[in-house]
C-alpha cells in the first residue's frame, strides 16, 4: 500500500497560518501594514454578530476573526 505524503501541504498551511498571525499582530499593534495585492493599508473592521475582519479597502485581503 502506498503512503500519501502530506508534508508539503502541511508546511504550506503552517506557513500561511504564521504569515496571517504575524500580519494580525502588526495591525493590532498599530503598525501600518499594506495589502500584498493592492498596497492599500489593512484595517480592523469592527465586530458584527461576533465577527470582525482585518481587510483592505478593496477587500482583496480579508481575514475573518471570531470574537468571544
C-alpha positions as CSV (number, residue, x, y, z in Angstrom):
1,X,0.0,0.0,0.0
2,X,1.3,3.4,-0.9
3,X,1.6,6.1,1.8
4,X,0.4,9.6,1.0
5,X,2.9,12.4,1.7
6,X,1.2,15.5,3.1
7,X,4.4,17.1,4.4
8,X,4.5,19.8,1.6
9,X,0.8,20.6,2.1
10,X,1.2,20.8,5.9
11,X,4.2,23.0,5.5
12,X,2.3,25.4,3.2
13,X,-0.7,25.5,5.6
14,X,1.6,26.2,8.6
15,X,3.5,29.0,6.6
16,X,0.2,30.6,5.7
17,X,-1.1,30.5,9.3
18,X,2.1,32.1,10.6
19,X,2.0,34.8,8.0
20,X,-1.6,35.7,8.9
21,X,-0.8,35.6,12.6
22,X,2.1,38.0,12.1
23,X,0.0,40.3,10.0
24,X,-2.7,40.4,12.7
25,X,-0.1,41.1,15.4
26,X,1.3,44.1,13.4
27,X,-2.2,45.5,12.7
28,X,-3.3,45.2,16.3
29,X,0.0,46.8,17.4
30,X,-0.9,49.8,15.3
31,X,1.8,49.3,12.6
32,X,0.9,50.3,9.0
33,X,0.5,47.0,7.1
34,X,-0.2,47.1,3.4
35,X,-2.2,44.6,1.4
36,X,0.2,42.4,-0.7
37,X,-2.2,42.7,-3.7
38,X,-3.3,46.3,-3.9
39,X,-0.9,48.0,-1.5
40,X,-3.8,49.6,0.4
41,X,-3.4,49.7,4.3
42,X,-5.1,47.0,6.2
43,X,-7.5,48.0,9.0
44,X,-9.7,46.4,11.6
45,X,-13.4,46.4,10.7
46,X,-15.5,46.2,14.0
47,X,-17.4,43.2,15.1
48,X,-20.9,42.4,13.8
49,X,-22.6,39.4,15.3
50,X,-19.3,38.2,16.9
51,X,-17.2,38.5,13.7
52,X,-14.6,41.2,12.9
53,X,-12.3,41.5,9.9
54,X,-8.9,42.8,9.1
55,X,-9.2,44.0,5.5
56,X,-8.0,46.4,2.9
57,X,-10.4,49.0,1.4
58,X,-10.8,47.0,-1.8
59,X,-11.5,43.7,0.0
60,X,-8.8,41.6,-1.7
61,X,-7.3,40.8,1.7
62,X,-9.9,39.8,4.3
63,X,-9.0,37.9,7.4
64,X,-12.1,36.9,9.5
65,X,-11.8,37.0,13.3
66,X,-14.2,35.2,15.6
67,X,-14.8,37.1,18.8
68,X,-15.9,35.5,22.1
